[in-house]
């Protein structure tokens, strides 16, 4: 949302700000006092959807008057990534980011023409509209992404031929729906996203009872690949069945672990053993489905030292983060 009095950007969340109200941040969290505020969720939604020319700004308790956040940030993907990173225990970036657009007119390379278009106000309006546009924000994100970042970025939007439909142009709803459907069915990125989200349902964890150890010039590592979904549920059975029919397999270096029919009725668990020269070395684990390109499982590729920190395997006895080792009841496939 944007505050009506000064255009400041605010987030309304069901959690407290991970970094507090940082002075160097270009947005703030709505102060709800750990849920003690009398502000209602419907009040927040009313403000967040208060598009100019259609709805009036609204007041949220004694916090102020707010309106549509798109006036200042039309594509909040950068804010979303920052919030996800701050909420991560070790400031890890999200593995997948999906940005959904609401459609826009196709870019006109010729630009506006005519006497009025050369006046100051029309030129200023076009410049401001261009710089706050969702496409520009996405382009900035792509151009500023770190070279070593493993975050997979996906953007889906609709280009309308000619001008985009007005917000209250109800007669255009069917056209918008059909255009969105046609765009999605032709999108190779959407199919790639689907494969990636399926791979994200798997994760790897080191064996807590046998942490990495140094032998013959390398660190010997043992762990397991498991699935987030629980066995004996309809979604798990259907998911694993689809993978089995597509002859899916996990690739760990030069190893290939194929999903079998037996995995459909039991919790999927594959034992994995490998060696790395240093604890900072990365290992990648990918899911291959048929002839499709491989997709990294959750967190992959990851450094062994990162896994050790995540699982607190290096926590000393008696420290605040020490915990009892968990003995797995999963029957892993060697």
Protein Blocks (a to p, Z undefined) as FASTA:
>chain_A
ZZfklopacdddfbdcfklpafkbcbdcddehgolacbdfklmmmmmmmcghkaccddeh
jnbccddfklmmmblklmmmmmmmmmpmnlpacfbdcdddebiadddfkopadjklmpmk
lmmmmmmmmmmpmklmmmmmmmmpcfkbcbdcdddddddehjdddfklmklmmmmmmmmm
mmmmmpmklmmmmmmmmmmmpccdddfklccddeehiacdddddddfbdghiaklmmmmm
mmmmnopacdehjaccdddfklmmpccddddddddfbfkbccdddddehjbccdddehia
cdfklmmmmnopmbcehiakbccddddfbdcdZZ
